[in-house]
Amino acid sequence: MGKDYTNRLGARQVYHYLLLLVILVLLGSLNRPLTTQAGEIPQPVFGNHSILLPLILKWSPGKGIYGQVTVDGAPAAGVGLLLKFFDGFSGYTYANTTTDANGLYSFTGVPSLKSGQNYYVWYENPGDTGRLAYWSTRTLVSYTAGSDVQTGDFDLAEIPLVAPPAKAEVKPPSWFQWTRRSFTALDNYNFVVGV
């Protein structure tokens, strides 16, 4: 599985936490120390007025470039994914990850894109029958480091070929027919003929 970031504070969260503390100090002096343990809700007292202040001590990091993978509409755990990067001249794999138990993936710590560069998430089937051979998300042509961008959820269930039979040799003109996946009603399909 991917890395566990549940106890790591992101820069944005640390900034907001410190800003909140500065505001509390500026509002007045505390009559008791502001301390807490995980799960407690401290109540600083300003003069004769109590203020309820929930502090969240377990921050979750930014998601970075993220999404969800499903198979037949159910979360797909353990799916290997690649973050592809194109620098304007050539492309390569920038990072890889594996989906968690809920089919979620994220690529964090990814640098900003410059003009002419892009990212996309790529899936290549390692040989599982009943799944698509390849899939990619939309292409990100703009990305700022530290931001959260949902690149698109996708389903890996195959799109069954109805006609002609698999591996049949056909001559033009020929009709090809597939069964549309009912749980992904917004699918668009492209047919590419290789020579």
C-alpha positions as CSV (number, residue, x, y, z in Angstrom):
1,M,0.0,0.0,0.0
2,G,1.0,3.7,-0.1
3,K,2.6,5.6,2.6
4,D,0.7,6.5,5.8
5,Y,0.6,10.3,6.1
6,T,-2.0,10.5,8.8
7,N,0.3,12.0,11.5
8,R,2.2,14.4,9.2
9,L,1.3,18.0,9.3
10,G,1.1,19.8,5.9
11,A,2.6,23.3,5.6
12,R,-0.9,24.8,5.1
13,Q,-2.3,23.1,8.2
14,V,0.7,24.2,10.4
15,Y,0.2,27.8,9.1
16,H,-3.5,27.8,10.0
17,Y,-2.9,26.2,13.4
18,L,-0.2,28.9,14.2
19,L,-2.4,31.7,12.9
20,L,-5.2,30.5,15.2
21,L,-2.9,30.5,18.2
22,V,-1.7,34.0,17.4
23,I,-5.3,35.3,17.1
24,L,-6.1,33.7,20.5
25,V,-3.1,35.4,22.2
26,L,-4.0,38.8,20.6
27,L,-7.6,38.5,21.8
28,G,-6.5,38.5,25.4
29,S,-4.6,36.5,28.0
30,L,-5.6,33.0,28.8
31,N,-6.5,32.2,32.4
32,R,-5.3,28.7,32.1
33,P,-2.8,27.0,29.7
34,L,-4.1,25.8,26.4
35,T,-3.2,22.1,26.5
36,T,-4.9,19.1,25.0
37,Q,-4.5,15.5,24.3
38,A,-5.8,13.8,21.2
39,G,-9.6,13.8,21.3
40,E,-10.0,16.6,24.0
41,I,-11.7,19.9,23.3
42,P,-9.9,22.7,25.3
43,Q,-11.8,25.7,26.5
44,P,-9.8,28.8,26.8
45,V,-11.4,31.4,29.1
46,F,-11.2,35.1,28.2
47,G,-12.4,37.3,31.1
48,N,-15.8,36.0,32.1
49,H,-16.6,34.4,28.8
50,S,-15.8,30.9,27.8
51,I,-15.0,30.1,24.1
52,L,-15.3,26.6,22.8
53,L,-12.3,25.9,20.7
54,P,-11.9,22.5,19.0
55,L,-8.4,21.7,18.1
56,I,-7.7,19.0,15.6
57,L,-4.4,17.4,16.4
58,K,-4.4,14.7,13.7
59,W,-4.1,16.6,10.4
60,S,-4.4,15.0,7.1
61,P,-2.1,16.1,4.4
62,G,-3.0,17.6,1.1
63,K,-4.1,15.1,-1.5
64,G,-2.0,16.4,-4.3
65,I,-3.1,14.8,-7.6
66,Y,-5.8,12.3,-6.6
67,G,-8.8,10.2,-7.5
68,Q,-10.4,6.8,-7.1
69,V,-10.2,3.5,-9.0
70,T,-13.1,1.1,-9.1
71,V,-14.0,-2.2,-10.8
72,D,-17.6,-2.7,-11.6
73,G,-18.3,0.3,-9.4
74,A,-16.7,-1.2,-6.3
75,P,-13.4,0.2,-4.8
76,A,-10.3,-1.4,-6.3
77,A,-7.6,-1.9,-3.7
78,G,-4.0,-2.6,-4.6
79,V,-4.1,-1.2,-8.1
80,G,-0.7,0.0,-9.3
81,L,-0.8,3.5,-11.0
82,L,1.9,5.7,-12.6
83,L,2.0,9.5,-12.6
84,K,3.3,10.3,-16.1
85,F,5.1,13.6,-16.8
86,F,5.7,15.3,-20.2
87,D,8.3,18.0,-20.1
88,G,7.5,19.4,-23.6
89,F,9.9,17.2,-25.4
90,S,9.6,13.7,-23.9
91,G,7.6,11.8,-21.4
92,Y,8.5,9.5,-18.5
93,T,7.1,8.1,-15.3
94,Y,7.5,10.7,-12.5
95,A,6.1,8.6,-9.6
96,N,4.1,5.4,-8.8
97,T,1.6,4.5,-6.2
98,T,-1.0,1.8,-5.2
99,T,-4.6,2.4,-4.4
100,D,-5.7,1.9,-0.8
101,A,-8.5,-0.3,0.5
102,N,-11.1,2.3,-0.7
103,G,-9.6,2.5,-4.2
104,L,-8.2,5.9,-3.5
105,Y,-4.8,7.1,-4.8
106,S,-2.8,10.3,-4.5
107,F,0.5,11.7,-5.7
108,T,1.8,14.2,-3.2
109,G,5.0,16.3,-3.3
110,V,4.6,16.8,-7.0
111,P,6.3,19.9,-8.5
112,S,4.5,22.7,-10.3
113,L,4.1,22.5,-14.1
114,K,5.7,25.0,-16.4
115,S,4.3,26.0,-19.8
116,G,4.2,23.1,-22.2
117,Q,4.4,20.4,-19.5
118,N,1.7,18.1,-18.2
119,Y,0.8,15.2,-15.9
120,Y,-1.6,12.4,-16.2
121,V,-2.3,9.1,-14.2
122,W,-1.8,5.9,-16.2
123,Y,-2.9,2.4,-15.5
124,E,-1.6,-0.6,-17.4
125,N,-3.1,-4.0,-16.8
126,P,-0.5,-6.5,-15.5
127,G,-2.6,-9.4,-16.9
128,D,-5.8,-9.4,-14.9
129,T,-8.7,-10.8,-17.0
130,G,-11.9,-8.8,-16.7
131,R,-10.1,-5.5,-16.6
132,L,-9.2,-2.9,-19.2
133,A,-5.8,-3.2,-20.8
134,Y,-4.9,0.5,-20.4
135,W,-6.5,3.7,-18.9
136,S,-5.4,7.2,-18.4
137,T,-7.0,10.2,-16.6
138,R,-7.4,13.6,-18.1
139,T,-4.2,15.5,-18.8
140,L,-3.3,18.3,-16.3
141,V,-1.7,21.2,-18.2
142,S,-1.7,23.4,-15.1
143,Y,-0.6,22.3,-11.6
144,T,0.8,24.3,-8.7
145,A,2.9,22.3,-6.1
146,G,1.0,21.7,-2.9
147,S,-2.4,22.1,-4.5
148,D,-5.1,19.4,-4.6
149,V,-6.4,18.4,-8.0
150,Q,-8.8,15.6,-8.7
151,T,-7.7,14.1,-12.0
152,G,-10.7,11.8,-12.4
153,D,-12.1,8.6,-11.0
154,F,-12.1,5.7,-13.4
155,D,-13.4,2.1,-13.5
156,L,-11.2,-0.8,-14.7
157,A,-14.0,-3.3,-15.6
158,E,-13.6,-4.5,-19.2
159,I,-15.8,-3.4,-22.0
160,P,-16.9,-6.8,-23.5
161,L,-16.5,-7.3,-27.2
162,V,-19.8,-8.6,-28.7
163,A,-18.9,-8.8,-32.4
164,P,-16.8,-9.9,-34.2
165,P,-15.4,-12.7,-32.1
166,A,-12.2,-12.0,-30.2
167,K,-9.0,-12.3,-32.4
168,A,-11.1,-12.7,-35.5
169,E,-9.6,-11.4,-38.8
170,V,-12.0,-9.1,-40.6
171,K,-11.9,-7.1,-43.8
172,P,-13.3,-3.6,-44.3
173,P,-16.0,-2.6,-44.0
174,S,-16.8,-4.4,-40.8
175,W,-18.9,-3.6,-37.8
176,F,-17.6,-3.8,-34.2
177,Q,-19.9,-3.9,-31.2
178,W,-19.2,-3.8,-27.5
179,T,-21.4,-4.0,-24.4
180,R,-21.7,-0.6,-22.7
181,R,-20.8,-0.6,-19.0
182,S,-24.1,0.3,-17.1
183,F,-22.4,1.6,-13.9
184,T,-20.3,4.2,-15.9
185,A,-23.0,5.9,-17.9
186,L,-20.8,8.8,-18.9
187,D,-18.2,6.7,-20.6
188,N,-16.9,7.7,-24.0
189,Y,-15.3,5.1,-26.2
190,N,-12.7,5.4,-28.9
191,F,-11.8,2.7,-31.4
192,V,-8.2,2.8,-32.7
193,V,-7.1,0.5,-35.5
194,G,-3.4,-0.3,-35.4
195,V,-1.5,-1.2,-38.5
